[in-house]
Amino acid sequence: MATTLTGTSIIGSSRGSKTAETFRGFDPTTGNEIEPAFHSAAFEEVDAAASLAEEARLEYGNLVCKERAKFLRAIADNVEALGDALIERASLETSLPNARFVGERARTCGQLRIFADLLDEGSWVDARIDHAIPDREPIPKPDVRSMLRPIGPAAVFCASNFPLAYSVAGGDTASALAAGCPVIVNAHTAHPGTAELVGLAVSKAVKECEMPEGIFSLLFSSGYEIGQALVRHPAIKAVGFTGSRKGGRALMDIAAARPEPIPVYAEMSSVNPTFILPNAMKERGDAIVAGLHASVTGGVGQFCTKPGLVFVPGESDTFISNFRSQIAATNPAPLLTGGIQKTYNTANSHRAGEVTNTIANEETNLHGFSVNPSVFETTAIEFLNTPDLNEEIFGPTTLLIRSNHHEELLKIALSLEGQLTASVHGTEDDLREYADLIKILETKVGRLILNGFSTGVEVCPSMVHGGPYPATSDGRSTAVGTRAIRRFSRFVCYQNFPQNALPEELRDDNALNIWRIVDGEFKR
Amino acid sequence: MATTLTGTSIIGSSRGSKTAETFRGFDPTTGNEIEPAFHSAAFEEVDAAASLAEEARLEYGNLVCKERAKFLRAIADNVEALGDALIERASLETSLPNARFVGERARTCGQLRIFADLLDEGSWVDARIDHAIPDREPIPKPDVRSMLRPIGPAAVFCASNFPLAYSVAGGDTASALAAGCPVIVNAHTAHPGTAELVGLAVSKAVKECEMPEGIFSLLFSSGYEIGQALVRHPAIKAVGFTGSRKGGRALMDIAAARPEPIPVYAEMSSVNPTFILPNAMKERGDAIVAGLHASVTGGVGQFCTKPGLVFVPGESDTFISNFRSQIAATNPAPLLTGGIQKTYNTANSHRAGEVTNTIANEETNLHGFSVNPSVFETTAIEFLNTPDLNEEIFGPTTLLIRSNHHEELLKIALSLEGQLTASVHGTEDDLREYADLIKILETKVGRLILNGFSTGVEVCPSMVHGGPYPATSDGRSTAVGTRAIRRFSRFVCYQNFPQNALPEELRDDNALNIWRIVDGEFKR
């Protein structure tokens, strides 16, 4: 499927105007711009997309789940049908290897199909039925039933670091569409061509499945204003975002200040503290070094689950020296954007002034958005006295912290902000001894990992990719896994409805054969 | 059980200080103060309560569910053991009849026991297990498991209109304690004596069950500052509130502006639109008049689900005249506070200047906080042109709106703000003809009722007492029914944990015999 990029927004079944304000993607390896020019959406186009979404809301939200499942599968098929053109464009815009995007495409289409399966199975709506008891004393019990229904049109912001899996047809879009919500996507400037290709694949599915056009729009823009206008728009009822703490908090504040505040699901900032306990260090320090190096440098360190703080026992000289050697031997590589590069370099310089032991590759002949990997080292006391060291540096760097005191680790754990993950490497003895550490970490994170690394997020029903602020804006939610659909749903209750006026999921005959709670009992 | 009121806050196992700033409850019938004086908590006491809650968080949150269930049952037993003293004090402070509090006490203790049952059954945690597949290609699948865990210490604000069921040991407290969260209650100035009695019953249960003292505190105060300090406190991780839109929004704004924003569950403001369709009006207008009158005047109109907007066909002269007669024949009655009385009278006067047909009892010799019930009447066009008419007036009043046009009703429905409920009275023919109206209302409310009235909220697994803003701050949640526990919970994921390090709910043996999703299948 050959597709010519036009660089204009997708507004329902129309294309956006060729406004004068344009921007281009970049090749991070060279830092050069890539054709074509993309036209920033006009404010009227935000209104137009939002109005279409509002118009489509009832029809799309009232489709039976199986129809929405077909649509999600059509999107996945169409994304795959883009073939090598998609892989090559994504690779060109990010300098990440083709193989990465073959994998990320599989994950993206897999996510769409997992939500399609969830819709086909049907029990996700948490249907509950309490039958009437007309002769109950002192007052009759009414017939009450409820289930999850769509929250309304959603705005989705593409992630810089997941051009496929958390962008136009990524996890936020898939879960919002699955829930029955129209979606307006705000493309990321780092990979506009990838966005247009995927956007066209979604649009094609909208037509093929005869869906109302307003359920999908894709807006390009070079600045923040269009995205902010989208979050302010009264038709928008929820927001999905993956990006920086500053960007996420800005959207949270805008959403909270609306006349009608709306939920924002921003996945923002995490240093993913990793604790290597004494016996594990002794028994398998070498294996941990290798795993840690892969986790810190994979995707050029641009994963939200990258271990950014690593606590090691005081006597870890060999481990630290091995890890430093591995980092020193790692080639420079380009980050996704010039902005990320600048932030990385500035933060690294700042940190080098704060901690006593630092190492960075000394390669100075760097092209495009390339940076050297780095590793910093400090003591627990220095760490506790320097709150800055808790801040995420996006890119291939981490901070090693030596501590020999159990109580000190507990104090550090208590002082941590909310995190997506925490990891603990320990033998059975270690885990017994540090059970209190794990209990504290549990209150700080969305996911706790034993004897493994935080990067690599399995897409499955039990996954929690969330965590207390500032890891996310809403620590009750997950951005990955089937529970992500709940972010775009709310419960609606039907009292005293005749069978034929009820949604299928709530009728007595349970023709969909879904699991429900009926008069207090799980059954189907 | 005879209890002497001391008028001091409860801070864990201690009592608050006898600060100089005091206030008293009122007898609404006379408007006179009631003894004793209650001492406003000091800011240090907010800190003390929050620190105790923070300290208790891990121990209480890690108790097995059955232990928390015993504690909730002990609270219910102790509330009942307060006997007539509780009923009489609540009645004295509100001028609502004893019988109302016998019922409300039953509901309160019933709620505590429903959550205890939920904990004993155990499936509420939404446990999910995905087993490892070590030989999966291209990468191994890890062992991933997750379940709901407590969100952390919660602040609960007592409701003026439910001195028992939505106050010290009411639905918010019960669901937060059930979820494993310590609770700090901010008492309402309208019924401080009732609050102290119930607070002592909770404290007694804390001691009897050997719970950490910090899981419960109760703060008295005459102003807003103490409650606001509580919401700002870093130890507090969620807020439950029932009250006015202004009060709820103020807490939402404070919570959103915190360095770490936290969820606020504020149940605020709803006019509960009620639609009487043409055939229903013809067939059973008289029965609807009687039901509507009871719903508008029950509890002196001080229910959040009171029907505040009633849409009737144009040719409803008999209905309207009957309803007006019934309102005219209804005795004045005291509202809960002088503030509510003043707001009611001001809003009624304002409304009388806005709409063409009004009626209010002419009784002028009113004592204490008493007011006359009232009814207003207007046309659909006037209604659409006067946004003020959407505002809730708390008390025994409603607005009748005549409309003869299907399209006009749809337009009105689309213009409505978020609501706790909407009700539709219609015959089978009506419901078929107005299916589009019901679809629109579904997007605006938490609960839709057919051929019934919105007051009276059944406490059951399927109940949704929520709705989009401004009905509540968080339209995804419910304040009533077992799903209310989710408000104080968040998902935590455990990756690669050995069996003995997992919470019982996530172990392979499922010794608790709870329903779980294991490798994608519901089972137990």
Contacts between the chains, C-beta under 8 A, distances in Angstrom:
chain1	res1	chain2	res2	distance
A	57	B	443	7.1
A	58	B	439	5.7
A	58	B	440	7.2
A	58	B	443	7.1
A	61	B	443	7.6
A	62	B	439	6.5
A	103	B	138	7.4
A	123	B	522	6.6
A	128	B	461	5.0
A	128	B	462	3.6
A	129	B	462	6.2
A	130	B	458	7.2
A	130	B	460	4.3
A	130	B	461	6.3
A	130	B	462	4.7
A	130	B	463	7.8
A	138	B	103	7.5
A	139	B	456	7.1
A	141	B	458	6.3
A	141	B	460	7.8
A	142	B	452	6.5
A	142	B	456	8.0
A	142	B	458	5.9
A	144	B	458	5.5
A	144	B	460	5.9
A	144	B	462	4.8
A	144	B	463	5.9
A	145	B	462	5.5
A	146	B	447	8.0
A	146	B	462	4.5
A	146	B	463	7.2
A	146	B	464	5.0
A	149	B	442	6.8
A	151	B	475	7.2
A	151	B	476	7.1
A	152	B	443	6.8
A	237	B	468	7.8
A	252	B	256	7.2
A	252	B	261	6.5
A	253	B	256	7.2
A	256	B	252	7.2
A	256	B	253	7.2
A	256	B	256	3.7
A	256	B	257	7.9
A	256	B	261	7.5
A	257	B	256	7.9
A	260	B	417	7.7
A	260	B	418	7.4
A	260	B	468	7.4
A	260	B	469	4.8
A	260	B	470	7.4
A	261	B	252	6.5
A	261	B	256	7.5
A	261	B	469	6.0
A	261	B	473	7.1
A	262	B	469	7.9
A	263	B	474	7.4
A	263	B	476	6.9
A	417	B	260	7.7
A	418	B	260	7.4
A	428	B	498	7.5
A	431	B	498	7.6
A	431	B	501	6.0
A	435	B	501	7.7
A	438	B	501	7.3
A	439	B	58	5.7
A	439	B	62	6.5
A	440	B	58	7.2
A	442	B	149	6.8
A	442	B	492	5.8
A	443	B	57	7.1
A	443	B	58	7.1
A	443	B	61	7.6
A	443	B	152	6.8
A	445	B	492	7.2
A	446	B	490	8.0
A	446	B	491	7.1
A	446	B	492	6.7
A	446	B	493	6.2
A	447	B	146	8.0
A	447	B	492	7.4
A	447	B	493	4.0
A	447	B	494	7.7
A	447	B	495	6.0
A	448	B	492	7.0
A	448	B	493	7.0
A	448	B	494	5.5
A	448	B	495	6.8
A	448	B	497	7.5
A	449	B	495	4.3
A	449	B	496	6.1
A	450	B	494	7.9
A	450	B	495	7.0
A	450	B	496	4.9
A	450	B	497	5.4
A	450	B	498	7.4
A	450	B	501	7.1
A	451	B	496	5.9
A	452	B	142	6.4
A	452	B	495	6.3
A	452	B	496	5.0
A	456	B	139	7.1
A	456	B	142	7.9
A	458	B	130	7.2
A	458	B	141	6.3
A	458	B	142	5.9
A	458	B	144	5.5
A	460	B	130	4.3
A	460	B	141	7.8
A	460	B	144	5.9
A	461	B	128	5.0
A	461	B	130	6.3
A	461	B	517	5.4
A	461	B	520	5.9
A	462	B	128	3.6
A	462	B	129	6.2
A	462	B	130	4.7
A	462	B	144	4.8
A	462	B	145	5.5
A	462	B	146	4.4
A	462	B	493	6.5
A	462	B	517	7.5
A	463	B	130	7.9
A	463	B	144	6.0
A	463	B	146	7.2
A	463	B	493	6.3
A	464	B	146	5.0
A	464	B	491	4.5
A	464	B	492	6.4
A	464	B	493	3.6
A	466	B	490	7.4
A	466	B	491	6.7
A	468	B	237	7.8
A	468	B	260	7.4
A	468	B	490	7.6
A	469	B	260	4.8
A	469	B	261	6.0
A	469	B	262	7.9
A	470	B	260	7.4
A	473	B	261	7.1
A	474	B	263	7.4
A	475	B	151	7.2
A	475	B	490	5.1
A	476	B	151	7.1
A	476	B	263	7.0
A	476	B	486	7.8
A	476	B	489	7.3
A	476	B	490	4.5
A	476	B	491	7.2
A	478	B	491	6.1
A	483	B	491	6.7
A	486	B	476	7.8
A	489	B	476	7.3
A	490	B	446	8.0
A	490	B	466	7.4
A	490	B	468	7.6
A	490	B	475	5.0
A	490	B	476	4.5
A	491	B	446	7.1
A	491	B	464	4.5
A	491	B	466	6.7
A	491	B	476	7.2
A	491	B	478	6.1
A	491	B	483	6.6
A	492	B	442	5.9
A	492	B	445	7.2
A	492	B	446	6.7
A	492	B	447	7.5
A	492	B	448	7.0
A	492	B	464	6.4
A	493	B	446	6.2
A	493	B	447	4.0
A	493	B	448	7.0
A	493	B	462	6.5
A	493	B	463	6.3
A	493	B	464	3.6
A	494	B	447	7.7
A	494	B	448	5.5
A	494	B	450	7.9
A	495	B	447	6.0
A	495	B	448	6.8
A	495	B	449	4.3
A	495	B	450	7.0
A	495	B	452	6.3
A	496	B	449	6.0
A	496	B	450	4.9
A	496	B	451	5.9
A	496	B	452	5.0
A	497	B	448	7.6
A	497	B	450	5.4
A	498	B	428	7.5
A	498	B	431	7.6
A	498	B	450	7.4
A	501	B	431	6.0
A	501	B	435	7.7
A	501	B	438	7.3
A	501	B	450	7.1
A	515	B	522	4.7
A	517	B	461	5.3
A	517	B	462	7.5
A	520	B	461	5.9
A	522	B	123	6.6
A	522	B	515	4.8
A	522	B	522	7.3
A	522	B	524	7.9
A	524	B	522	7.9
